[in-house]
């Protein structure tokens, strides 16, 4: 990262972004596989569609792949 002519490895920024991404992946896993979907459905008055665990697993896998790509 270059800011005002000085260069650094921007390690704190990378750690912060990684931790935020991990928190969001955890939140999405809770919504997809835990009680989060029922919580938000009740909160907003939505009806839940039939569950598709393979679809949820695929979405979670893509989230993890994106996290790994960001890390490299």
C-alpha positions as CSV (number, residue, x, y, z in Angstrom):
1,X,0.0,0.0,0.0
2,X,1.3,3.4,-0.9
3,X,0.1,6.4,0.9
4,X,1.7,9.8,0.5
5,X,4.9,8.4,-0.9
6,X,5.6,5.8,1.8
7,X,5.1,2.1,1.2
8,X,4.1,-0.6,3.7
9,X,2.7,-4.1,3.7
10,X,-0.7,-2.9,5.0
11,X,-0.9,-5.9,7.4
12,X,-3.4,-4.3,9.8
13,X,-5.8,-3.5,6.9
14,X,-5.5,-7.0,5.5
15,X,-6.2,-8.6,8.9
16,X,-9.2,-6.3,9.4
17,X,-10.7,-7.2,6.0
18,X,-10.1,-10.9,6.6
19,X,-11.7,-10.8,10.0
20,X,-14.7,-9.0,8.6
21,X,-15.0,-11.5,5.8
22,X,-14.8,-14.4,8.3
23,X,-17.5,-12.8,10.4
24,X,-19.8,-12.4,7.3
25,X,-19.2,-16.0,6.3
26,X,-20.1,-17.1,9.9
27,X,-23.3,-15.0,9.7
28,X,-24.2,-16.4,6.3
29,X,-23.6,-20.0,7.6
30,X,-25.8,-19.3,10.7
31,X,-28.6,-18.0,8.4
32,X,-28.3,-20.9,6.0
33,X,-27.7,-23.8,8.3
34,X,-28.8,-22.5,11.8
35,X,-31.7,-20.7,13.3
36,X,-31.0,-17.5,11.4
37,X,-33.4,-18.1,8.5
38,X,-36.3,-18.6,10.9
39,X,-35.2,-15.5,12.9
40,X,-35.1,-13.2,9.9
41,X,-38.3,-14.7,8.4
42,X,-40.2,-14.0,11.6
43,X,-38.6,-10.6,11.9
44,X,-39.7,-9.5,8.4
45,X,-42.9,-11.6,8.1
46,X,-41.5,-13.7,5.3
47,X,-42.4,-17.3,4.4
48,X,-39.5,-19.7,4.1
49,X,-39.0,-21.7,0.9
50,X,-38.1,-25.4,1.0
51,X,-34.6,-25.9,2.2
52,X,-31.9,-26.9,-0.3
53,X,-28.9,-28.0,1.8
54,X,-26.8,-28.7,-1.4
55,X,-27.5,-25.2,-2.6
56,X,-26.6,-23.7,0.8
57,X,-23.4,-25.7,0.9
58,X,-22.4,-24.5,-2.6
59,X,-23.0,-20.9,-1.7
60,X,-20.9,-21.3,1.5
61,X,-18.1,-23.0,-0.6
62,X,-18.0,-20.1,-3.0
63,X,-17.8,-17.7,-0.1
64,X,-14.8,-19.5,1.2
65,X,-13.2,-19.6,-2.2
66,X,-13.6,-15.9,-2.5
67,X,-12.0,-15.4,0.9
68,X,-9.0,-17.6,-0.2
69,X,-8.7,-15.6,-3.4
70,X,-8.7,-12.3,-1.4
71,X,-5.9,-13.7,0.8
72,X,-3.7,-14.5,-2.1
